[in-house]
Amino acid sequence: MDVFFKILLIVFSLGLIAVVLLQRGKSAGLSGAISGGAEHLFGKQKARGLDLFLQRVTVGLAIGFFILSLVVAYVVGQG
């Protein structure tokens, strides 16, 4: 049973890494403020929807990873 949880934990961790790497970084500095303002003015609805989806998937995977980490620690500690 603990092998199943460990494999599931690895899948969640790889998924979390992949989803975080797929997200767009927030631009910093003056160039980010200028391009961010232009995107706001002209709109970027497709990218915004994808960013929102990736953000929600990231939160779900992070919660699952946290819970699975606790379960694996408990199961390994028992046996």
GIPEPE-V671456 format. One record per residue. SS is DSSP state (H for helix, E for strand, L for the rest). PSI is psi in degrees with one decimal (* if undefined). BURIAL is 1 if it has 16 or more other ideal C-beta (glycine too) atoms within 10 Angstrom, else 0. Layout:
ss=<SS:SS>
psi=<PSI:PSI>
burial=<BURIAL:BURIAL>
This chain:
ss=<L:H:H:H:H:H:H:H:H:H:H:H:H:H:H:H:H:H:H:H:H:H:L:L:L:L:L:L:H:H:H:H:H:H:H:H:H:H:H:H:H:H:L:L:H:H:H:H:H:H:H:H:H:H:H:H:H:H:H:H:H:H:H:H:H:H:H:H:H:H:H:H:H:H:H:H:H:H:L>
psi=<-39.0:-28.0:-39.9:-45.6:-37.4:-42.3:-42.2:-37.6:-39.7:-41.4:-43.9:-41.0:-40.7:-38.5:-41.0:-42.6:-44.7:-43.5:-38.3:-39.8:-25.0:-20.5:147.5:139.8:152.7:128.1:144.3:157.6:-167.1:-39.2:-34.6:-35.5:-38.6:-50.1:-33.2:-38.3:-37.5:-40.9:-37.4:-39.2:-46.3:-16.5:144.8:69.5:-39.8:-47.6:-35.3:-41.2:-40.2:-40.9:-40.2:-42.2:-46.2:-33.9:-42.5:-38.9:-39.0:-44.0:-43.6:-45.3:-35.8:-42.3:-44.6:-41.1:-42.6:-47.2:-43.5:-34.7:-42.6:-41.0:-44.8:-41.7:-39.9:-45.3:-42.1:-36.5:-30.0:-31.8:*>
burial=<0:0:0:0:1:0:0:0:1:0:0:1:0:0:1:1:0:0:1:0:0:0:0:0:0:0:0:0:0:0:0:0:0:0:0:0:0:0:0:0:0:0:0:0:0:0:0:0:0:0:0:0:0:0:0:0:1:1:0:0:1:0:0:1:1:0:0:1:0:0:0:0:0:0:0:0:0:0:0>
